[in-house]
Amino acid sequence: MQAVATGVTPPALSRFLPYPVVGVVLAAGASSRMAPDFKPLLDLCGATVLARCVEMFRQAGVADVLVVTGHRADEVAAEAARLGVPTVNNPAWREGGMFSSVRAGLEAVVRRGGEAGGIGGVGGGEGAGALLLPVDAALVRPLTVRLLLEHAAVRTDRVLLPVFDGRWGHPPLLPPSVLPIVLADSGEGGLRGALHRLGPQALDEVGVPDRFILRDMDTPDDYRAACAHWTTREVPTPQEARTLLAVRGIPPGGVAHAEGVAAVAVRLADALNAARGMAVQDAWPGGQPGTGAGLDRVLGSERGSERGSERDSELDSELTESAALLHDIAKGQPRHEAAGGALLRELGFSGVADIVSAHRDTTLVDGQPLTEREVVYFADKLVRCHIVVDVESRFGEKLAQWRHDPDAASAIEGRMRRALALRARIEREAGLPLADILHPLAVGQPAWEPDAGEAGLCAGPGSHTGAGSCTGARQAASCTASTSESSQTHPSPGTAPDSPPLPASGLAPGPALGPVRQSAEDENLP
């Protein structure tokens, strides 16, 4: 198995924290439902499950990690030593259950955190907090821990609970002040019971875009699922993408646009997939009679083309939806499409980064396959705020606005030509006009219906016509204003209005939109 990196990948967040933090991996159980296999030492795509947990903490900026052992303690300790991680043994693991391992880990943090040098160099007399991670929660993303650390910088005395889909998950972050209280708890109901007994005033929930905080690995089926999911961790699900928008503090206008683009993109992908499915049926021996066009799509522009199968492979609708939801995540920053891609890579979502980086403008060479990247790019051109528009009117507005600037007008015309060419390509491959592909969505109508409280988010002052009235400059100005105000009006979840700002590590909302740059590369150009 490969060795995992021992260095901290992102900039250390410790300088922002009021106390040091130790990652505690709970690996004392017998893995009875996994027998004869043993969870901590199972291979998870090239490294042990234990190594993946240690790696996650270090990638998140937590350099100090402690492993609690119990069953097969010598073997787990040997693997921990290979990883450069200290261990503490829990002799009561069998009769005491998981909470006895929690106690053993927290006692070690309290005991060694006060010693000179502390755990892995942490300590020097100051108390340490603890992140508690069961070893079978190895798919938790580093981003989750980074979000907890950021909130710890402003919620110094709260237990921080990562939440996804309305449910608590792993790992909770316990501040130093809470550790003695939890250690003195009866343990009834496990750690969850102990945290409930602290009372709601001691707890803060932190929304995280990470479905894996709710996953464990108790059975062989769970293990096989974990191995399959490991390769997908860099692609957020649509639900994770929506949570990330909330974490970033994207305002209602930005969310409405993201949802509208996602709705259009999914319809485009579904139409192309339907046509490709028919093409495969036409080409397959013994299949139903077809028009012949499908066969050409499967085999390429020249029959037998090696690119044919690639060109007509099925588009991933979930990937398309997630990328569309996140395409403007860095709106307001210079070259927001490139900034968005870079941000997503930093946060561990590189699976959608290239699509986001290309959503503002793209060129498709003849013979290249249509992919999720082109679908998201074109969907963005069909949605202004959250209203469906046609390509000509979308670019026509900008041509009128920039008609006195030859360079800007030329750039806009070039983008419009590329968008029109892509529209023709999509209609040809789908075998349908765009209006039929988008049905029941229609030009001038919402691509996505906002909640009742957001019904007027695009309407101008004094308007009584509702969300469907967004048109032209008023609509564009409203969406731009909503986005530019995001960092001032929408603090991150769990942050009180009077709290100090979170560290600028890429997780907190981005900067406000700066002055409009009067050039052909202006961010407001479509």
N, C-alpha and C positions, 0 to 999 in steps of 0.2 A: 504494500500500500504506500501511496505517496505521503511524504511528510508535509504538514501544513505550514504555512508561513507563520513566523513567530513575531513579526513586526506589526506595528499598528499602521494600517493602510491610510485611514483618513487623518486629518489634523486632530491631535488630541483635544478632547473637550474638557479635560480635567481642570484646566485653568479657569473655566467658567463655573465649576462646581464648588459649593461650600464645604464639601466633604469628599474624601476618596471613596471609590466604589470598587467592590470586589464581585466578580462573577462567580457564583457558586453553582457547580454542576452536581446534581443529585444523581449518583450512579450506584446506589447501594442495593437496589432490589434484585430479586432472583430471576426476573424475566420469565416467570413460570408459564405464562401463556405463549411464550415464544420458544419454549423448550423443543429441541435440545439447544437451540441457539441462545446466545447471550447478547442482549441489546447493546451494551456499551462497546463491544468489540466486533459487532457486525460491520461488514463493508458497506459504506454508503457512497457509491460512485467514486471509488479510488482512495478513500480514507475511512478510518473507523468512525462510528457514530460519535464516540467521545471526542475524537479529533475535530469533527465538524462543529461540535458545540464550542470547543475552545477557539477554533478558527473564527466562528461568528463573533464571539466576544471581542477578540483582538481586532477584527475588521471594524467593529463598532467603536473602537477607541478605549476598550476596557482591557488594559494590559495585565491586570492582576486577576488571576483565576484560581479557584480552589475546587478540588474534586472530592466529594464525599463517597467513600467506598463502604462495602459491606460484604455482600455475596461475591465470592471469587475475588477477594480484596487484593491479593497479591498480583493477579493478572491485570486488574484495573490500575493498580498503582504503578506497575511496570509501563503500561501504555501512557499514563500520566507523566511519568518520569521522562519518557521519550519525547513528550511534548513540552517538557520544561515546566510542569505544573505541579505544585505541592498537593498532598492529599491529607485527609483526616478520616480515620476509620470510625464507623458507627457500629459498635458491637451489638446494639439493640435493634438492628434493622429488621430482624425477623418478627419479633413480637411488637415492636413499636411502630412499624409501618413508615410511611413517607414522612410523617411529622417528626419522627425521631431523627431522620436524616436532616430535616430542616433545622432541628435543634443543634445537631452536631455541627452543621455548617455555620450557623449563626454564632455558636459559642466560639468557634475558631476565628471568625471575623472579629468578634469582640475582644477575645483574648490576645490575638496576634496583632490586631489593629492598633492596640495601645503599646506594643513593644517597640523598641528602637528598630527602625527599618521596616517594621510591619510586614505585611504579606507582599512579597515581591517588591519591597522597597516602599510600600505604602505604610503610613502610620506616623510614628514620631509623636505619640501621645494623643493624637486627635482620633475621634471615632470614625469608623468607616460604615458606609451603607452597603447593602447586599442586593444583588440581582439573583433571584432563585430560578434556576432552569432545570427541570427534569431532563435526564439525558435523552429521553425519547422524543423531546421537542426540538430535534436537531435541525429542522427546516426553518426555524424562526429566522427572519431576515435581520442583518445588521442594522438596517434602517429603523427597526422597531426599538432597539436599544438606544440608538442615537436620539430618537424622539423622546424617550424616557429621560435620558441625560439632559437634554435641553430643558425639559420641563422641571427637572430637579433643580436647575439653576435659579428658578423663580418660585418653586414650591418646596422649600428646603425641609419642611417638617411633615410633609405628606407622604403616605404610601401611594405610589403611582402604579396604576393598573392598566396595562395595555388592553384595549377593547377593539374588537372587530365584530361587525354584524350584531352589535348590542350585547356581546358576551365578553366576560373577562377571559384573558388568556395568559400565556407565559411570555416573558418572565416578569413578575412584579418587582418593583424597586422599593426596598425598605430603607428609610433613612436611619442614621445612627440612633436617634432618639426613640425609635420604635422597637429596636432589637431587644432590649431588656423586657419590654412588655410582652412581646411574642414568646420569648424564652420562658416567661413565667406562666404562660397560658396553659390551660388544661390539655389542649390539643384535640378536644372534642370537635369533630367535623373537619379535622385536618387544618391546613393552613388557611383555607377559605373561611372556616369557622372562626379561627383566631382573628383574621382581618375584619370579619363582620363585627366581632366583639369590640374592636377598636372604636367603632362608631363612624357614621358617615363624615363627621367633621375631620377625621384623620385620613380620609381616602380621596383621591382624585383619579378620575378615569381619563385616559389619554387615547384618543382615537388613532389607530394606526392602519395603514394600508397593507395588512399582512394577514391573509387567511390562515397562515401556518401557526399562528399563536394558539389556534384552537385544535391543532392536530397532535395526536400522540401516536405511539407505535407499540401497541400491546400484542398484536397477533402477527402471524406470518403474512396475512393479507395486508395488514397495515404497513408492514415492512416493504412489501412489493410496491404498494402505492407510494410510499416515501421515495423509493428509488426512481419510480416513474416521474414523480413530481419534482425531484431535484433538478432535472433538466429544464423545468418550466418556471423556476423561481424568478427568472429575469423578465418574464412577461406577466404583467399584472392582469388579473381578471377585470371585467368591467366594474364589478363592485369595488375592487381594490382601487381602480382608477378614480372612481367617484370619491372614495375616502381620501385619496391623495389630494384631490381638488379641495376638499374641506380642510385638510391639514395645511395646505398652502394658503388658505384664506381667499380663494377665488370668489369674487362677488357674484350676486345673482345674474347680472348681465353676462358675465363670462361663462358661468355654468350653463345658462340658457343657450348660448352659442355652441358650447361644447356638446350639449345634448342634441341640438339640432343637427350639427355636423355628423354626430354618431348615428343618428336615425337615418340620414341620407346615405352615409357610407355603408351601413349594413344592407340597405335595399340594393345598392349597386353591387355589393359583393354577392348577395343572394341571387340576383339576376344573372350575374356572370357564372356563378356555380351551377345554376339550373341549366344554362346553355351548355356548359362544359359537360355536365352529366348526360345531356341528350347527345352530345357529340361522341362521348365514349360509347353510348348505347348504339349509335349509328355505325361506329367503326367496329364494334365487336362482332365476330362471326356468329350468325344466327340471331342477331339482335333485330329489333323492330326496324322496318324500312324508314329511312330518313331522307333529308333533302340533299345530302352530300356535302353541305357546307360544314356540318359538324365533323365529318371525317377530315376535311382540310384543316380544321382547327386542331384536331388531335395530332395529326401527322405533321403540321407545320405548313408554311406557305409552299414548301416542296414536299411531296409525299416522301415519308421516310426520314424527314429532318430529325436530327438528334435532339433538337430543342423542342420538338412537338410536345413530349410528355411534360417538360418543364413549363411550357407556355400554358398548358391547359390543366395544370394541377389545381386542386381545389383551394380556393382562398379561405383563410381562417377568419371566420366571422367574428369570433371573440377577440382575436388580435386586432382586427380592423376596428371594432367598436372601442377597445381600450385605447388604441393609438389616437382615434378621432377624439375621444374624450379629453386626452392629454395634449392635443396638438398645440394649444395656446397656453400651456402651463407657465411659460416665461414671458407672456405678453407684457409689453411695457419696457422690456429690456432691449438694448440695441441688438439687431439681428436676432429677434426673439426665437426664430425657428432653430437656429444653431444653439442658442443659449438653452432652449428647452431640451434639445437632444443631449447637451452636455450635462444638464441638471439630472436628467433621467438616468444617465450612465452613472453619475456620482451616487445616486440614491439606490442603485442596484437594479434598475429596470432597463437595461441595455437592449432588451428584446423589442422595445418600441421606439428606441432612441433614433434610429436611422429614419424611420417613417416620419417622426415628428420633425426631424431636421430638414426633411425635403418637402414639407407641406406648403411652403409659401410659393415655391416655383420648382418645376421639374420638367425634364425633357425625356421623352420615351423614344428611343431609336427604333425604327422599323425592324421587326423580327424579335425584339425583346418582349418577354411576356408581361402582361398586366399583373401587377402584384398589389398587395395591400397598400404599398406606398402611393401608387398612382390613384387608388380608390380614395384614400383619405385626402390627398391633395385636391382631387376634383370635387369631392364632397364639400370641402371648405369653400370652393368657389361658387357653390350653389346655395350657400346659406349666409345671409346677412343678419346679424343678431341671431334670432332663431327662426327667421322667416325664409322660405324657399324663394330664390331668385333665379333668373336665367343668366347665362354667361354674358350675353351681350349687355344687359342692363348693369350687371355688376361692374364690368370694366368700363362701360360707357360713362358711368358716374365719374370715375377717376379720369377718364380722358377729358371730360368737360372741365374738371377741376384743374387739371394740369396742362390745358391746351396751350398756354403761353410759355411752357417750358419744353423745348424740343427734346431734350434728353429724357425727361420724365415721360413725355408722351410716347416716345419711341420705346422705352422700356415697358410701358403699359401695353402698347400694341403688340409687342413680342410675347408678353405673357398671355394676352388674349388669344393670339394665334395658337399658342401651345395648348391652351385650355380647350379651344374649339376642336383642335386636332384630336385631343384625348376624348372629347365627347363623341366625335365620329367613330373613334376606335371602340369605345365602350358600346355604343349603339350597334355597331357592326357585329361585335363578338356576342353580345347579348341577344341579337336578333330582334330587338325592340327599340322603338323610339324612347327617348329619355322620359317623356311624360308617362309612358306606360310602365317604365321601370320604377318610377317614383310613386306611382299610384298606391294609396289614395292621397299622398302628399301632392301638393300642386303649388305652382308659382303664386306668390302673394299670400300664401297660407302658412301657419306655423308648422315647422318641421317637428316641433316638440312643444307640448302644452305645459306651460309653467304652472306651479301651484297657484291657488287663488290669490295668495298674498303677493305674488309676483306678476300678476296679470298685467300691470301697467308698467313693467320695467323698461319697455322700449318706447312708451308713449311720451310725447312731448308735453310741455307745460300746457295745461288747460284742455288736453285731449280727453275725450270721453269714449273713445272708440275701442279701447282695449288693446291687447297684445297684437292682434292681427293687423293693426294699423301701422306697423313699423315699415317705413319706406325711406329710401334716399338718405339725404344727409342727416336728417333728424335721427333716424335709426342708427346710423354709423356713429354719430356723436354720442348717443346714449350708451352704446356698447363700449365705446372707447372710454367714456367717463367712468363707467362702472369698473372697468379693468384698472384704470389708473388710480382709483381710490382704494384699491384692495388692501394695501398694506396699512392704510390709516383707519379704515372702518371695519375691518374683519380680522381681529386678532386670532391667533391659533387657538384651537380648542383647549380648554383647561387653563387659559391665561386670562386673568382678570384685567379689565381695562386699565387699572392703575399699576399693573405689574411691570417690573423692568423688562426691557426688550429681550427677546431670546437671542442667543449667539447667532452671528451671521454665518452659519455653516451650510446654507443652501436649503434648509428645511423650513425656516420661517418664510412668511410671504415676501415676495420680491419687491424691489424698489418701485416707487411710483413712476409713471410714464414721464420722461423728460420732455424738453421742448421738441417740437416737430422739426425734423431736419429737412430743409428745403433742397432736396436732391432727388435724382432718379431712384435712389436706394431708400427713399423714405419708408418708414415702417408702416405707414398708413396705405401704401399702395397695395392692391390686392395680390 
